[in-house]
């Protein structure tokens, strides 16, 4: 069984020695993903916009692993401010309403004070 490492090109991955995602067999583990736009290395001030960018980053990683959001079985949301969770629900529903993965939300500090949300997913490749 082969292991594939997926990178977004973010400098964080190199500096901290991790991968955006790891594919191990049928499983895809996407690291906690923040709202940074990795092409410009910029981040929005708003939590809803950051949540949207998190999903764009996750979709890119899953795509490289030959998966989609439909393959996600587990999601974890991490936010420094509990009050920011509910405003993001509209974004979560847009991407996961039909999928309904197992879900957990944590309140915890993040690595950079500009980060307002981090999202981690686990997917299992569909047998097509």
NUSELO-787810 format. One record per residue (C-alpha): residue in three letters; x, y, z. Coordinates in steps of 0.02 Angstrom, whole numbers, plus 50000, padded with zeros to 5 digits. Layout:
BEGIN
ALAXYZ;...
REM end
This chain:
BEGIN
UNK500005000050000;UNK500745016649949;UNK500745033050042;UNK500555049349947;UNK500975066450019;UNK500015081449953;UNK500635099349970;UNK499725115749943;UNK501375124849921;UNK501115134150085;UNK502715139450171;UNK501935133150334;UNK502065115150273;UNK503925116650243;UNK504265126350403;UNK503275114750517;UNK503645098450421;UNK501905092350379;UNK500845088850224;UNK499205097050175;UNK498535079450154;UNK499125061550165;UNK498355047550063;UNK498545030350140;UNK497635017050041;UNK495815022450024;UNK495965035150165;UNK496355053650142;UNK496835063950294;UNK496775082750263;UNK497735093050392;UNK496925107150485;UNK496655119850347;UNK496505138450376;UNK495795152550272;UNK497445157650193;UNK497435159450005;UNK499015149749969;UNK499295157849800;UNK499395175349876;UNK499765170450058;UNK498415182450113;UNK496965179750233;UNK495295188650248;UNK494795197450409;UNK493065189150414;UNK492745171850484;UNK491435167550352;UNK492635172050212;UNK493995162050297;UNK492835146950310;UNK492475148350124;UNK494335148750085;UNK494625133850200;UNK493415123850093;UNK494255129449932;UNK495925123750003;UNK495185107150061;UNK494345104249892;UNK496025106949806;UNK496895094249920;UNK495495081449900;UNK495525083649713;UNK497375079749708;UNK496955063849805;UNK495595059249678;UNK494205063149803;UNK492825075949826;UNK491895082849976;UNK490635068749947;UNK491975056750011;UNK492195065950178;UNK491695055350328;UNK492365066450468;UNK492575085150493;UNK493305094950637;UNK493065113650656;UNK494265123150768;UNK493895141250813;UNK494705152950941;UNK493035161750970;UNK491465151150998;UNK490385165750940;UNK491125163850764;UNK490445146150742;UNK488625149950704;UNK488975163150569;UNK489925149450474;UNK488475137150473;UNK487855143650306;UNK489555139250229;UNK489575121950311;UNK487815118250246;UNK488275123550069;UNK489685110850063;UNK489055096850176;UNK487145097050179;UNK487035081650068;UNK488585073250142;UNK488265075150328;UNK489965069150393;UNK490275065750577;UNK490735082650651;UNK491575090450802;UNK491905108550847;UNK493305113850964;UNK493685130751040;UNK495575132751042;UNK496935145051001;UNK497665144350826;UNK499465146950769;UNK499205164550700;UNK498055177750777;UNK497365181950603;UNK496645164250590;UNK494835163250644;UNK494455145450591;UNK495355129350548;UNK494495114350467;UNK495155096550461;UNK494345082450362;UNK494535063850337;UNK493895055950177;UNK493775038350110;UNK493935035849925;UNK492355029249842;UNK492415012349761;UNK491825016549585;
REM end
